[in-house]
């Protein structure tokens, strides 16, 4: 991009060019600050949050939504608040902090979580979860190797931890399997789907020529793959 050939009167070409470059630099710094400290974008790679979030949804994440653990009081002028039940959060997977996961907050410290034949109870109360999907009618008994899927607990959430579960309850790797997640691992709250296109699970893991091939194919099927109705969908 080039500066206009004729700078405004009263300003030397050098001064005009310097001001122009400063403006561009400030704009770049604002964008970098926003994407580093305020928002981030992520793509959903698995079906564990269906139908709330679909594979191929690109989402914005608010990285300053929640007050730090050691904060005396949330900075409400920044929109900060404590983490609440049903928040959809992005967090560092305990087994691999370099990997981001996204789940729904089911239990806060002190909550007693129990699953009985797929039904979820918190502190002895059956939860109404209209967003949850059970895509198989098979109930796995507690004695089976993977019995924690449909029969779990009771489990008391430790201080400083969260109990997180996916909305696609039968196909979600979550706290039933890997345990509670430290509050410090949460990086933000999922806000909105700003872009969405159909793609198979594992597409984001493709590398090299396979990734290039997938990209070229997506250009040819752009209009067919786009989920137009999901654009700017608020995540709740």
C-alpha positions in Angstrom: 0.0 0.0 0.0 1.4 3.4 -1.0 0.9 6.8 0.7 -0.9 9.5 -1.3 1.4 11.3 -3.7 0.5 14.8 -2.4 0.6 15.2 1.3 -1.6 17.9 2.9 -0.3 21.4 2.9 1.8 22.5 5.8 3.3 19.0 6.4 6.6 17.9 4.9 6.7 14.6 2.9 8.9 13.1 5.6 6.6 14.1 8.4 3.6 12.9 6.5 5.2 9.5 5.8 6.2 9.2 9.4 2.6 9.9 10.6 1.3 7.5 8.0 3.6 4.7 9.2 2.8 5.4 12.9 -0.9 5.1 12.1 -0.4 1.7 10.4 1.8 0.6 13.3 -0.8 1.5 15.9 -3.5 -0.3 13.9 -1.3 -3.5 13.7 -0.5 -3.3 17.5 -4.3 -2.9 18.3 -5.1 -6.0 16.2 -2.2 -8.0 17.8 -3.2 -6.9 21.3 -6.8 -7.9 20.6 -6.0 -11.3 19.2 -3.4 -12.0 21.9 -5.1 -10.7 25.1 -8.8 -10.2 24.3 -10.2 -12.6 21.7 -8.9 -15.6 19.8 -10.4 -17.7 17.0 -10.6 -21.4 17.1 -12.0 -24.2 14.9 -14.0 -27.1 16.2 -12.2 -30.3 15.3 -14.5 -33.0 16.8 -18.2 -33.8 17.4 -18.1 -33.7 21.2 -20.2 -30.5 21.4 -22.8 -31.3 18.8 -25.3 -29.9 18.2 -24.2 -26.7 20.0 -21.0 -26.7 18.0 -20.3 -28.6 14.8 -17.1 -29.8 13.2 -15.9 -27.0 11.0 -17.4 -24.1 13.2 -15.0 -21.3 13.6 -15.6 -19.5 16.9 -14.5 -16.3 18.7 -13.3 -16.8 22.3 -13.4 -14.1 24.9 -10.1 -14.4 26.8 -10.9 -11.8 29.5 -14.5 -13.0 30.2 -13.6 -14.6 33.6 -11.9 -12.9 36.6 -8.6 -14.5 37.6 -8.7 -16.9 40.5 -6.7 -14.6 42.8 -8.7 -11.5 41.9 -10.3 -9.8 44.9 -13.3 -8.7 42.8 -14.0 -9.1 39.0 -13.3 -6.1 36.8 -17.0 -5.7 35.8 -16.2 -2.7 33.7 -14.3 -5.2 31.4 -17.3 -7.5 31.5 -15.5 -10.0 33.8 -17.4 -12.3 36.1 -16.8 -15.6 37.8 -17.3 -18.9 35.8 -20.8 -20.1 36.1 -22.7 -23.4 35.5 -23.5 -24.0 31.8 -20.7 -21.7 30.5 -19.0 -23.0 27.3 -15.3 -22.7 27.9 -12.0 -23.3 26.1 -9.3 -24.8 28.2 -5.9 -26.4 28.1 -6.3 -30.2 28.1 -4.7 -31.5 31.3 -2.9 -34.3 29.5 -1.5 -32.0 26.8 -1.5 -28.3 27.7 -0.6 -27.5 24.1 -4.0 -28.7 23.0 -7.2 -26.7 23.4 -10.5 -28.4 24.4 -14.0 -26.9 24.5 -16.7 -28.2 26.9 -19.6 -27.0 29.1 -19.2 -26.2 32.8 -21.2 -28.8 34.7 -19.7 -28.6 38.2 -18.1 -25.9 40.3 -16.0 -26.5 43.4 -18.0 -28.3 46.0 -20.7 -29.6 43.6 -21.6 -33.3 43.7 -21.9 -34.7 40.2 -23.5 -38.0 39.4 -24.7 -39.7 36.2 -27.4 -42.4 36.5 -28.3 -44.2 33.3 -27.4 -41.1 31.2 -29.3 -38.7 33.4 -27.2 -36.0 35.0 -27.6 -34.9 38.6 -25.9 -32.0 40.4 -26.2 -31.9 44.2 -28.9 -34.5 44.0 -31.0 -32.5 41.5 -31.8 -33.8 38.0 -30.6 -31.2 35.5 -32.8 -30.1 32.6 -30.4 -29.9 29.7 -32.2 -29.1 26.4 -28.8 -28.6 24.6 -27.6 -32.2 25.3 -27.8 -34.9 22.7 -27.8 -38.7 23.4 -27.2 -40.3 20.0 -27.4 -43.9 21.2 -30.1 -45.5 23.3 -27.6 -48.1 24.7 -26.9 -47.7 28.4 -23.6 -49.0 29.5 -23.6 -50.6 32.9 -21.4 -49.2 35.6 -19.4 -52.5 35.8 -18.3 -52.3 32.1 -14.9 -50.9 31.2 -16.4 -47.7 29.8 -19.3 -47.6 32.3 -18.4 -44.1 33.4 -20.1 -42.8 30.2 -23.6 -43.5 31.5 -23.1 -44.2 35.2 -20.6 -42.0 37.0 -20.0 -40.8 40.6 -21.1 -39.4 42.9 -18.1 -37.2 42.6 -17.3 -34.0 44.6 -15.6 -31.3 42.5 -12.3 -30.3 44.4 -11.5 -26.7 45.3 -10.0 -24.9 42.4 -11.3 -27.3 39.8 -14.2 -27.6 37.3 -16.2 -30.5 36.1 -16.6 -30.2 32.3 -18.7 -32.3 29.8 -19.6 -32.2 26.1 -23.1 -31.7 24.9 -22.8 -34.7 22.6 -22.9 -36.7 25.8 -22.4 -40.3 24.3 -19.4 -39.2 22.2 -17.5 -36.8 24.4 -14.1 -37.3 26.1 -14.6 -35.1 29.2 -14.3 -35.0 33.0 -15.9 -38.4 33.3 -12.8 -39.8 31.7 -9.9 -37.4 32.4 -11.1 -36.0 35.7 -11.7 -32.4 36.9 -9.9 -29.5 35.2 -8.0 -26.9 37.1 -9.6 -23.5 36.9 -6.2 -22.1 35.8 -6.4 -24.1 32.6 -9.4 -22.2 31.3 -8.4 -19.6 28.6 -11.8 -18.1 27.8 -15.5 -18.3 27.0 -16.8 -19.3 23.6 -18.8 -16.4 22.2 -20.0 -16.8 18.7 -19.7 -18.9 15.5 -18.3 -16.4 13.0 -17.7 -18.9 10.2 -18.8 -22.5 9.5 -18.2 -25.0 6.7 -18.8 -28.7 6.5 -15.7 -30.8 7.0 -15.0 -34.3 8.3 -13.6 -35.0 11.8 -9.8 -34.9 11.7 -9.6 -32.5 8.8 -7.6 -30.0 10.8 -5.0 -32.6 11.6 -4.1 -33.1 7.9 -0.6 -32.1 7.0 1.5 -31.7 3.8 0.0 -32.6 0.5 -3.1 -33.9 2.1 -3.8 -30.5 3.6 -3.2 -28.8 0.3 -5.5 -31.3 -1.5 -8.2 -30.6 1.0 -7.9 -26.9 0.6 -8.1 -27.1 -3.2 -11.2 -29.3 -3.0 -12.8 -26.9 -0.5 -12.4 -24.0 -3.0 -14.4 -26.0 -5.6 -17.2 -26.8 -3.2 -17.3 -23.5 -1.2 -20.9 -22.7 -1.7 -22.0 -26.3 -1.0 -19.9 -26.6 2.2 -20.8 -23.3 3.8 -23.4 -23.4 6.6 -24.8 -19.9 6.1 -27.4 -20.1 8.8 -24.7 -20.6 11.5 -22.8 -17.4 10.7 -22.8 -15.1 13.8 -24.6 -17.7 15.9 -24.3 -16.9 19.6 -23.0 -19.8 21.6 -25.1 -20.7 24.6 
